[in-house]
Amino acid sequence: MMKLLNSLATLLLAMIVIVLSPAAFADEKNVQVGDLVQVDLPGESSLNRAFQVDKRGRINLPEVGQVFVAGFDETQLESVVVDALSTVFRDTSNVKVFIAERQILISVQGYVEAPGEYTIPYNSNVQMALQAAGGLRAGAQLNKMIHRRGADRIEFDYKQFLDTGDDSDLPALASLDILFVPASPLVGNVEQEFDAAKLADSGDSADSRQAIKVFGEVNAPGSFSYKANTDLVDVLMRAGGVTRYASVEQIRVISNNSPILFNLKRYLDSGDTSLLPPLQPGATIFVPKQEEEIKSGSNTVYVMGEVAAPGAFEGKPGATFMDILANAGGPTRFAESRQMRVIKSDGSIIPFDLTAYTEGLSTAQAPLIEAGDAIFVPEKTDINEKSWLKISPDRAVNVIGEVVRPGASNGQMKWI
């Protein structure tokens, strides 16, 4: 009876110490969660093996039940286990109890192949814990992993370790720790197969307003994130470089709503960095085909900016400015139609006010369009400005009577 009371007193004292000080588990000489405790009792087949310490610091002994052992040194461990066994077995004089193997019980959560709880060898590092969980899933964000221990939360950069091999910034692991692996923002909100190659082919920017857009004769057109001090050559390299058909002498750049014709060949021949056009967030880079690849008379014209369907368009000989603009779907409601520009193939720029032209306020004719020209429709600086598509009531045509949709028309209708 005294032995039982002593055992209960020892157990209660240990539990109080652990509740008040969780760091008691961290002593390498003491029993920790995840450890294997060997219990040998000759002649008892149900014993003579190792028992793992569970999350609550207990081992489960056959016929005895659960015995709390976490935080004890080996002397205390043997005393507690022997006392528990003596309630069931008569002779416990030959019982041997010791820590057979030190292990860590850890939880790995988030963007890994098999999230869950894992037992790993003592002194294992973060990489071994991730490997136990089946490794990282494609699309995991490596630079913002989270290590939690109780109420403490630490964010660390696993990517830096992979780049340098320096593990000094990786957190040391202990039992009951939690590793959380977040998903990259590029994965999106819908679960889907993550293909890094396809993602790279479409650019790396999640902000379309700030992104640098590259299209035309490049190997991987797309939207690329703007970075300070980025030059045009850097962006072209991120887009996979130009194709064999690229007209490197006539690259069009729209930066800060200003069109620029850039001769990449001249820059590469001279190495003069002053020839590089400055790039601003939201810039557009278009690399056309070589002129010899454009058949004479095809009248291929490039339409960029605030139109419904920007791209390259071919029309019959004699196609007008309005023909090409209509093929591109026309300007959007956000188009600054008063400041359109035609960038000629020789580098000259012709401004054009479409609003004044369509309202009959200008005697200027629409620009003559030739092969290799580009039409740029800029975006409004004030998105609250009235759309160029809307006509004031005093200039609208009022249609009444037996028609399908009577009312005021803005003039955009077909008469049959």
Steps between C-alpha positions, in 0.01 A plus 500: 500500500784737584661423163179593322467825693863588425442431131192721491686779680792480258262499202305801629819697566630426152176611339503828693859569390411432136189719505692788651808452282461335158872550447559207736452270200799660331755340738687245291548272803127479571224308329332699223188457290580264213777309682504119515511361855624141531333290773651155567342250739630144455226247433235754399434479123279811501795711611867478398463762229504874442199725566467842338422805714177650364402868462387516863830364630374149577587142407233231482611182678309171452277409796615816682368778279636848446798619700619860488879514440579828314756721670651225718865405498580127472506443875159658547377321188592158635348577839166609353477206259599242763244639742231477231600142408499391864126558516458212253813284520630343820871494422640822354851463639646428153321777312723712277372833371697743285473739204560279195487772232448873494249619243296807410124504444423788265204625297557605137214699348420698189626457144677165535417169334375328818422736792485333842689404814836328461759343728851588384845437650626730775692805370325476161481827310225672299600326178463156658160593641379615156633179346304295755184677377571390143678819399371836384220533249563692180392856574613511863631837615849432630597839637217537753477171685374511859633322809271490805583388851221561746401864469823596320489544124810554283511559124813378321647489147548139391590614147810675633615173655452321167696774321792524744503183708518718812268348762577754771166676447294181502314435827609206717222246538356351817206273572154653456633767261291590195641573153265682263575533127289770326398494135650754263268791405557399137304180558173692530183422693392201291669164555668398176809328371794737537732503199800726556599489133155611382489769766837634388375507141223740598718728710545537872282796590179490700440877460388579146505876561865510602622216276719544195320336208711335230353352183581444136811315384626378839519140617287544814266801473322602818473748786812541712531667839661843498827528687690818571790565260370236257602572142351379174763229443428354846129478421561344158718234663225425752266456202731232360681728256395595147419246229693456175233705320520800732557841350749610764547839334136600543396401852210713621496611864210681668612638835313763701257536205787602272588286195868436425663314210803304624781354289631200693759422233654847530521462879664157476748629240594809701445399863371853561263472799362847429312344207290289737154651544390560861233258622219593736241276673234397250729533196429306180768346278417371153751317283378490136597253228774586258363710215613246243271251671202728433384446144469813292144625468379311810478828693582342838442756774541462876239640738593544867354651814136558593325312221274198532738258323860627469732316263621479141245547221517453127267667256463540128703765318355840572372414849442822695575601857134442593502156335795383707360654820167325440680166449649546848151539646526876533610703803375397844307732732830572678676617182641853480374543144630858473863393522535203270833455327609328183858378523629477145742228395772765453467610864301818448190560711166645382254615768130461426185626678232239434238684707534821298505300177181304576317813623596701193695754706822456306583529133798267540468168322568163657868402467606293202584146613783298345658161560699487826317793664368478854192670647521579870187588699599633846301459820319788666686661786163563671282189495202708618503704181195445279545226241565616146221259395230708671332788314337794672115513475505812279695306234310170528251377239155428644331199335126450564212307351481140378862398570629217715682724748372861493702759686804725476784353296862604523548458130658155516228321302465333166235630258329242282 
